[in-house]
Amino acid sequence: MPSVSPRADLESLPKYVPGRTIEGAIKLASNEVPGGALPSVAQAIAEAAAGINRYPDTGSQALRERLARDLDVPVERVAIGCGSVSLCQQTIQAVCAPGEEVIFGWRSFEAYPIVTQVANAVSVKVPITEGQELDLDAMLAAITDQTRVVFVCNPNNPTGTAIRRAELERFIDAVPEHVLIVLDEAYKEFVTDPEVPDGVEYTRTRSNVMVLRTFSKAYGLAGLRVGYAVAPEPIADALRQVYVAFSVNMLAQVAALASLDAADELLARCQEIVAERGRVRDALLEAGYRVPETQANFVWLPLGDQAVPFAEHALDRKLVVRPFAGDGVRVTIGTREENDLFLAAAREFSSRTA
Ligand SMILES: *Cc1c(COP(=O)(O)O)cnc(C)c1O
């Protein structure tokens, strides 16, 4: 009798590498925000915890309605997911037949090739430019009649670079209507360049654009897993069809609502990160590093084969950063003190290797 075995192709599935958590070390590896839960959010979670013997609302109706109101879109166009990474996977499951193609930049968010393969679709990776930006012209040229989805991560993880309005609009206009453009805006709240557009605007006028957002980054709920999509209505319906029932838990729903109530306070925290981002980038440039302009809560050091040695050097100083071997290192902006420790380590590395 043959024994049970997993799908043969899973052997080649890339692994999602989470930022490491090391006791006593400072973690600048997962693009989390440093501030803990606000008292109002912690209280909402504590109150909801009394009801966890009950299943959550599988439709996340209250949260959907609140987001629809805040974003001024019909509730039918909003879908909630167990983190926006789940919505990435749901999107491919909802749109692609086996063997159809999904285009994204490389490097971009490391979950894209994983969720694509898990959903039996095919990844088409388009190299980023020398300037570490998504190459929209090359992504456009990669579209075939097999293409169903294009992910545009804006700002891009891990490079931090952002696509401006004129360039994005030219791209959207040129993409054929049978291709769904997914604007992944996980870092939207950190964007300060007024030329970087709000993707939700395009969902009002285009039938093939959707936006993904998350509560994990600016809203500080990475541990609870909740994100959302604003999509054309048929796509939003399909996202709900492939949703794993009850996967957005009750505490996540309640915390997301409480965080929207506290948005002013949470977004003010993001401005502190933005100020630190500028300071950290300037200091790195001064120390001789190449650092593309970033609109997210992290900086990218395209160090090539020095990426892993740099990360090891940082780890020796109890700083966990995120290397992508052969390409570069992504460093999350932390508190001022954390950033100073990181900068000291970076200066030391550059003087040692200079
Ligand atoms: C962090 C991140 C997400 C999603 O995170 P969730 O925690 O799953 O909501 C999505 N896209 C990008 C580009 C990210 O960096």
Ligand as a Chemical Component Dictionary entry (heavy atoms), coordinates in Angstrom:
data_LIG
# 
_chem_comp.id                   LIG 
_chem_comp.type                 NON-POLYMER 
_chem_comp.pdbx_formal_charge   0 
_chem_comp.three_letter_code    LIG 
# 
loop_
_chem_comp_atom.comp_id 
_chem_comp_atom.atom_id 
_chem_comp_atom.alt_atom_id 
_chem_comp_atom.type_symbol 
_chem_comp_atom.charge 
_chem_comp_atom.model_Cartn_x 
_chem_comp_atom.model_Cartn_y 
_chem_comp_atom.model_Cartn_z 
_chem_comp_atom.pdbx_ordinal 
LIG C1 C1 C 0 2.920  42.825 6.939 1  
LIG C2 C2 C 0 2.397  42.777 5.528 2  
LIG C3 C3 C 0 1.128  42.285 5.215 3  
LIG C4 C4 C 0 0.178  41.693 6.119 4  
LIG O1 O1 O 0 0.239  41.408 7.268 5  
LIG P1 P1 P 0 -0.884 40.693 8.118 6  
LIG O2 O2 O 0 -0.270 40.692 9.432 7  
LIG O3 O3 O 0 -1.107 39.368 7.528 8  
LIG O4 O4 O 0 -2.100 41.558 8.000 9  
LIG C5 C5 C 0 0.691  42.310 3.916 10 
LIG N1 N1 N 0 1.452  42.798 2.964 11 
LIG C6 C6 C 0 2.652  43.282 3.209 12 
LIG C7 C7 C 0 3.435  43.831 2.103 13 
LIG C8 C8 C 0 3.171  43.273 4.491 14 
LIG O5 O5 O 0 4.406  43.718 4.705 15 
# 
loop_
_chem_comp_bond.comp_id 
_chem_comp_bond.atom_id_1 
_chem_comp_bond.atom_id_2 
_chem_comp_bond.value_order 
_chem_comp_bond.pdbx_ordinal 
LIG C1 C2 SING 1  
LIG C2 C3 SING 2  
LIG C2 C8 DOUB 3  
LIG C3 C4 SING 4  
LIG C3 C5 DOUB 5  
LIG C4 O1 SING 6  
LIG O1 P1 SING 7  
LIG P1 O2 DOUB 8  
LIG P1 O3 SING 9  
LIG P1 O4 SING 10 
LIG C5 N1 SING 11 
LIG N1 C6 DOUB 12 
LIG C6 C7 SING 13 
LIG C6 C8 SING 14 
LIG C8 O5 SING 15 
# 
